[in-house]
Amino acid sequence: MTPQDAPQKPHAQKLFIGGEWVEPAGGHYEVVNPADESVVGLAPEATRGQVEDAARAAAQAFESWSRTKPEERAAILDRAADIIQREYEPWAALAQAETGAPTGIARGMQVGVGVTRFRRYARGALEPVERGLPPQVTEAGPMGAASVLGALEIRQPVGVVTCITSYNNPWANPAGKVAPALAMGNTVVVKPAPQDPLSVFRMAEALHEAGVPAGVVNVVSGTSVEVGEAAVDSPEVDMVSFTGSTGVGQRIAEVCGRTMKRQLMELGGKGAAIVLADADLDAAVMGIGTTFSFYSGQICTAPTRVIVHRSVYERLVEKLTGYLAFMKVGDPTVRGTVVGPVISAAHRDRVESYIELGKKEGARIAFGGERPVVGEGASAGKGFYVAPTLLVDCTNDMRVVREEIFGPVVVVVPFDGDEDEAVALANDSDFGLLSYVWSGDAARAFRVARRLRAGGVGVNTIGRNMEAPFGGFKRSGVGRDVGSYALHAYSEIQSIVWT
């Protein structure tokens, strides 16, 4: 059964505000399947007034929710995970239809990670929030007699958190915000990406059924900039957690600065992948090829900027070209498809414009560059597809090397000197989210990794430890989350001192 064929529940096209499913005052808009351009369903269009209603509902619910026992919060998050697991198949199909993600990604990396994150932060709700500090002895003086001061550090919830989520993962991304925020006793207003909001409403459905009190979770969607702005500048909101482009993040930071709202920002990336002369080229090619094309390159952690020593440059380009030739581009529902569509026609056009820009700047297309035709008969040519594209003979001053493309495009920059040159090239970027180093000498690889201005570095791997802090340097973001770091991000530290 496809999402289009499934019977619609009465609330399927409504906002979720104050524990109720509410008719959208702004009407509805179509959510389009990027794989075939069919209409997946209708999403509700909120108005500014309804966003403000959601923020007020969250503020009213905060006082009681913040005082609930951690065990109660943990139980609700666990029950929500059970419900998502129960609805796994239809909700994975919906996520795939909204995003165009291949089946393995829709099931495992989207809904599957969503379940995992609710489980993780159910445990997180039970982590200690108080820590005794060493006592301090004060001497007698003008302020009084000598005394011993005790001190206690307490993590307190921030308050109302606006969660603005990215289109590239409508389950893992909102779950990674909502679950730790709730675990710490915050209430939330979720503004999903306009391209794929239906999955986020299913998450709200799971939380509602799990017993989350009215107003603790609110979801408002819309295509209007006004919806997002209202969710940020509301006086009821204490913190904004955002995943998306650096440009939008800068605008949010400006608005938050007016009232000193706390911010957690996961922004753009242009991951540098340094391949030293002694690297295992087969391992480097597999890591780079797998990751930059993953989900059609719509991930900010992709190693899209390969910096390779001249002595192995030609061999790496040859191996990477061969690797890409075996990547199947096509219908994401078909077994074996590796690269599906990008999220929209506008984004496809943007990615293609960068490929053309690269050619004008002097880069050579070693693989790809064309618009693939997917489907047969009447469906041929439908969908928003871009072939995996390899741009070589690049230099660090090219825009295709410096700007985030967010598509299945990787650029290769050769270098002739030692590791100092490689590090300088990697750090010569506005971004600093994740970078990578491949070398046969582990000590050398770690030495290089420590010099990179990036929030995370993979050494001979593309893997991520999901308890390690995640976030970026420079224009790649503000703050850290994942694991216990997310619990810290959604809390304020209070100290109590006594004699």
ABEGO torsion letter per residue (X at the ends): XBAAABBBBAAAABBBBGGBBBBBAAEBBBBBBAAAGBBAEBBBBBBAAAAAAAAAAAAAAAAAAAABBAAAAAAAAAAAAAAAAAAAAAAAAAAAAAAGBBAAAAAAABAAAAAAAAAAAAAAAABBABBBBBBBBBBBBAAEBBBBBBBBBBBBBAEBBBBBBBAABAAAAAAAAAAAAAAAGBBBBBBBBAABAAAAAAAAAAAAAAGBBBGABBBBBEABAAAAAAAAABAABABBBBBEBAAAAAAAAAAAAAAGBBBBBBBBBBBBBBBBAABBAAAAAAAAAAAAABGGGBBAABBABBBBBAAAAAAAAAAAAAAAAABBBEBAABBGBABBBBABAAAAAAAAAAAAAAAAAGBBBABEGBBBBBEBEAABGBEBBBBBBBBBGBBAABAAAABBAGBBBBBBBBBABBAAAAAAAAABBABBBBBBBBBABAAAAAAAAAABBBABBBBGBABBBAABBBEBBEAAEBEBBEEAAAAAAABBBBBBBBX
